[in-house]
């Protein structure tokens, strides 16, 4: 999945307005204008589509966490590392934090997408990369999670 696709699907799932999207980006220190936002939300084959960088997507997710849960006082602000690899595991973790979801909530969302997942399978996605039980989150799993969110919040 591309960063633009993730951004579009999540925006649709939670029915986030353009002004709210701009606010989310601002929360993480990314000042973008309406025109740039619309270019980010275009499909890849559309003219004028602007590729969403890993740093911009990570900034959006951090801004979403700040919007939903508030800024942590006294905590050092963690800047998105340019060139850092974007993994679906990181995206899934940040979505989980922002939406304040527990394991049971995530399992329910996956069930809404027609996917059965156990707590141990889910836990493996949130382990450290070097852990023996770590499991890479694939595009299909993330896509199913976003579909489940859509079914939960829009249907």
Secondary structure, DSSP 8 states (H G I E B T S, - for coil): --HHHHHHHHHHHHT--HHHHHHHHHHTT----HHHHHHHHS-TTSTT-----HHHHHHHHHHHHHHHH---TTS------TT----HHHHHHHHHHHTT--HHHHHHHHHHTT----HHHHHHHTS-TTSTT-----HHHHHHHHHHHHHHHT-
